[in-house]
Amino acid sequence: MKVLDASALLAFLQGEAGSKVVAEALRGSCMSAANAAECGAKLVECGLPPAPLFDQLRLHGVEIVPVSAMHALCAAEIHASTRSRGLSLGDRLCLALAIRRELSVLTADRAWAEVDVGVDVILIR
């Protein structure tokens, strides 16, 4: 099981480099609801409805995990160690999910490889 960052899912949806890595990890993976919302917002920006994305994620066996108080606390705790790399709140919530579940995280964001928050960051490209 892996945690998907929004950048990884968007690369998969758009058939970009690294999409095969994401495709292989989809079944049984999980994603923060905050990151799923980011992906849905990108679809809306393109004039597409977001609901089918959530249906497809469920069909692919991707668990959408609600943001909990524990995820919020963890995201706050790693803020100082990720600030210099410019990680957003959504990024930190993704990492918090990976930390809490002790899972690796898939991302296309190279800045993540330069932070040490105790999880394995897998760059998809």
N, C-alpha and C positions, 0 to 999 in steps of 0.2 A: 504494500500500500504506500502511496505517495500523496503528498499535498501538492495541489496545482495552484500556481500563481496565475493571476489574470493574464499576464503576458504569455505564459505557456499555452493557456487555452485559446487565446486570440491567435497565436501562431498556428495552432491546430486548425481552428475554424477557417483561417484564411489560406491554408495550404502553404505556409511559409517554411523556410528552413527550420528544421527541428520538429516539424509536425509529426514525423514518424515516431520520434522519441515519445512524444505526448500520446500518440495513438496507442502505443504499446503499454502505456501506464494508466490509461483511462479507467478500465474496468477495475472497480474496487478502490479507486482513489477518492480523495475528498478535497473539498474546497470551502474556504470561508465564505459565508453569505456576503460579506463585504466585497470579496473579489468577484463573486458571481454577479453582484450588482454592477461592478465596474464593467464587466463584459457585456451585460445587458444594456448599459448606457451607451457603449460603443455601437451596438446594433441600432439603438434608437437614433444616434447621430447619423447613421447611414439610411435612415428611413425604414428600418425593419422593426417588427415587434419583438420584444424580448421573451415573451412567454414560450415560444417554441424552443428556445435555447435551454430553458429549464427542463422542459419535457425531454429533450435529447440527452441532457446530462443524466436524468433519472434512468432513461433507457440504457445508457452506457454504464450504469452502475456507479455513477459519481455521487457521493454523499455531499449535500450542501449542509455545512455545519453552521448553526446560528452563532453569532458573536456572543459570547458569555462574559460575565464579569471577570472570570479568570483570564480569558483571552485579552480583555481590555487591560487588566493589571499587567499581564506579561508584556503586552505591546508598549505600555508605559515604561516598564522596567528596562526594555532594550532600546529605548529611544536614544539615550546617550551614546550607546555603542554603535548606533546606525546613523546618527545625525550627520557625520562627516561624509557619508556616501549618499546623502540626500534621499533616504528611503521615506516613503510616504506612510501615512497611517494605514492605508490598505496593505502596503508591503509588510508593515510590522504586524498587522493582524494575521496575515498569511504565515509569517514566521512564528508567531505566537501559537497558531494551531499546530504547526510542525513541532514546536518545542513541547507543548502540552501532550501531544500524542506520541512523541519520540519517533517521528517519521522524517524521511528525506523530503525535500521540497524541489519541485521542478519550476524553473524560471528561465526567461530569456534575458533577464536583466543582469548584465555583467557586474554591476556594482555589488550585487549580493555575494559574489565570490570573495569579496574583500572584507566581509564582516564576519566576526566570529561570535555567534550567539548559541553555539552548542548543537547545531543541526547540520546535516549534510546538505549542501546546496548543489543541485545538479543543473548545470547550464545545458539548455537544449540545443544550443548552437554556439 
